[in-house]
Amino acid sequence: MKEKQKDFPLHSFYGDIHSTYDRVNRIFTFGRDRSWRRTAASELLKSKPDRVLDLCTGTGDFVLELARQSSRQGSEPGLTGFDFSSEMLQEASRKQEEMLRQKQQPEISFVEGDAGDMPFEDGHFDSMGITFGIRNLVYENSNATKHLSEMKRVLRPGGQLVILESCKPDSQLWRGFNNFFLRFILPYLGGLISGNLKAYQYLANSSKNYYTIEDMGKILDVAGFKMIRSRSLVMGSVMLLILEKR
Ligand SMILES: C[S@@+](CC[C@H](N)C(=O)[O-])C[C@H]1O[C@@H](n2cnc3c(N)ncnc32)[C@H](O)[C@@H]1O
């Protein structure tokens, strides 16, 4: 696992881009990010968990999708969205209120804090989801080991971990195209829309240099999570992993 001496200032970065984060996501994925989260949410709910943590919830898209799907299924798991950016969490709460106005009842608690020191008891959650957040926790992050051990601590033994994340594609051709997009398009267009070029340079760079499914599986295996199944989406540029705490 790559760790760096001086970490990128992720906290202030998300504080700066919170208001444009969703829009940039929609543009760069052609709106596909929603359907990836839908797939991940339906995978997570298959095990009928009672308590679910959406780690690095950001603007809450994943936990809100879990609320939508579970209410359609007539189940009511306790849902918690956790993130260290108060600005991102404010966006998430705003969206939750919008759902309430539309007479939907998302029962979600949003909690602010650092993934390296979570205010939850050991084994508190049956399932944990993390969509486009694990990269922040492990890639060139000097707290990577702490983040992974906290993830393991708050999940019950046998509990499920669902990860959706960017991935390094297998095909050389697609990898070349992907790298071109990440190097020459994402940072500048993302920077233009959000007003923060550095933030999108980091995002593009961490996506470009990120792991394959195999690399990620090895890191999580060492951290105490067993891979149950994996899928690659968009010709291998996005991974969906289903793991279990040993
Ligand atoms: C790329 S966003 C992903 C947001 C959301 N899960 C999604 O699917 O769009 C990553 C989120 O991780 C949060 N984050 C990064 N490092 C964190 C840490 N150490 N503790 C808590 N949250 C963290 C950031 O504030 C940001 O909201």
The ligand as an SDF file (V2000), in Angstrom:
LIG
                    3D

 27 29  0  0  0  0  0  0  0  0999 V2000
  -15.0440   11.1100   -3.4280 C   0  0  0  0  0  0  0  0  0  0  0  0
  -16.0740   11.4960   -2.0520 S   0  0  0  0  0  0  0  0  0  0  0  0
  -17.2590   10.1900   -2.1170 C   0  0  0  0  0  0  0  0  0  0  0  0
  -18.6150   10.6110   -1.6290 C   0  0  0  0  0  0  0  0  0  0  0  0
  -19.7330    9.6210   -1.7970 C   0  0  0  0  0  0  0  0  0  0  0  0
  -19.5190    8.3940   -1.0650 N   0  0  0  0  0  0  0  0  0  0  0  0
  -20.0330    9.3110   -3.2470 C   0  0  0  0  0  0  0  0  0  0  0  0
  -20.3170    8.1600   -3.5830 O   0  0  0  0  0  0  0  0  0  0  0  0
  -20.0230   10.2510   -4.0630 O   0  0  0  0  0  0  0  0  0  0  0  0
  -15.0550   11.0210   -0.6830 C   0  0  0  0  0  0  0  0  0  0  0  0
  -15.5960   11.4750    0.6610 C   0  0  0  0  0  0  0  0  0  0  0  0
  -14.7280   10.9190    1.6580 O   0  0  0  0  0  0  0  0  0  0  0  0
  -14.6290   11.8440    2.7320 C   0  0  0  0  0  0  0  0  0  0  0  0
  -13.4040   11.5130    3.4690 N   0  0  0  0  0  0  0  0  0  0  0  0
  -12.1380   11.4490    2.9970 C   0  0  0  0  0  0  0  0  0  0  0  0
  -11.2780   11.0940    3.9620 N   0  0  0  0  0  0  0  0  0  0  0  0
  -12.0200   10.9060    5.0850 C   0  0  0  0  0  0  0  0  0  0  0  0
  -11.7060   10.5280    6.4220 C   0  0  0  0  0  0  0  0  0  0  0  0
  -10.4520   10.2870    6.8030 N   0  0  0  0  0  0  0  0  0  0  0  0
  -12.7130   10.4370    7.3130 N   0  0  0  0  0  0  0  0  0  0  0  0
  -13.9970   10.6900    6.9590 C   0  0  0  0  0  0  0  0  0  0  0  0
  -14.3570   11.0650    5.7070 N   0  0  0  0  0  0  0  0  0  0  0  0
  -13.3760   11.1670    4.7720 C   0  0  0  0  0  0  0  0  0  0  0  0
  -14.5900   13.2000    2.0460 C   0  0  0  0  0  0  0  0  0  0  0  0
  -14.9540   14.2510    2.9020 O   0  0  0  0  0  0  0  0  0  0  0  0
  -15.5880   12.9750    0.8890 C   0  0  0  0  0  0  0  0  0  0  0  0
  -16.8680   13.4240    1.2480 O   0  0  0  0  0  0  0  0  0  0  0  0
  1  2  1  0
  2  3  1  0
  2 10  1  0
  3  4  1  0
  4  5  1  0
  5  6  1  0
  5  7  1  0
  7  8  2  0
  7  9  1  0
 10 11  1  0
 11 12  1  0
 11 26  1  0
 12 13  1  0
 13 14  1  0
 13 24  1  0
 14 15  1  0
 14 23  1  0
 15 16  2  0
 16 17  1  0
 17 18  1  0
 17 23  2  0
 18 19  1  0
 18 20  2  0
 20 21  1  0
 21 22  2  0
 22 23  1  0
 24 25  1  0
 24 26  1  0
 26 27  1  0
M  CHG  2   2   1   9  -1
M  END
$$$$
